Amino acid sequence: MTDIAANLAKVRATLPDGVALVAVSKYHPAQAVAQAYAAGQRRFAESRLQQLQQKAPLLPGDIEWHFIGHLQTNKVRKVLQYASLIESVDTTHLLQCIDDTAAQTGRTARVLLQVHVAAEQTKTGFTPGQLLDFFAEKRYQTLKATHICGLMAMATNTTDTARIDADFATVAGLKRQINLMCPDLRGFDTLSMGMSGDYLQAIAQGADMVRIGTAIFGEPEI
Ligand SMILES: *Cc1c(COP(=O)(O)O)cnc(C)c1O
């Protein structure tokens, strides 16, 4: 059996101060989340609404759930009920839908914009050009009920560590550029990058939030 508490301790020991750990519990049962919770973990992430809906009610209310999967607009309302941070906003259309829904329900949505830097076409997100256009045009100023807290990205899935470093460096550079370009943009601080296989590289490039699944929960039994 996977020793979740021991794995968590190992991962935590490698994280510098100021780096937030998000435990990615997708494909793992609520019981696994409960074990991590008992070991002190409070931030978890799911990639599907159905999983979130199944697990969240079974678990303590002070868990901070993040959503990290591709999100369809028809699921935004429900995801907003559970997630305190949607990390995977990959189009302006989705962002607009989140903003409208949050405004209707009288709450503030917190989101990260997902940047596509990886080689794989299966990954989604704003291209660097789209992202810079969005901020250059100050399109965030029209949001009514959404706080853009930063950027999320995945590196190319490769053994080429130089490519992974380059992907993370690109995203960190985009964040710096946006901060300079948009001094009125408050609280655009978070850089969520790094998974089990590459989080130390991500931190070296400036990540202050890492999303770790396998190294904590083991391989999922799908
Ligand atoms: C699954 C997933 C992770 C965690 O990946 P591991 O390799 O299991 O640590 C992180 N981020 C996103 C967006 C994911 O979908």
Residues whose N, C-alpha, C, O or C-beta is under 5 A from the ligand:
A	BS01	LIG	V24 S47 I68 M195 S196 G197 R211 I212 G213 T214 A215
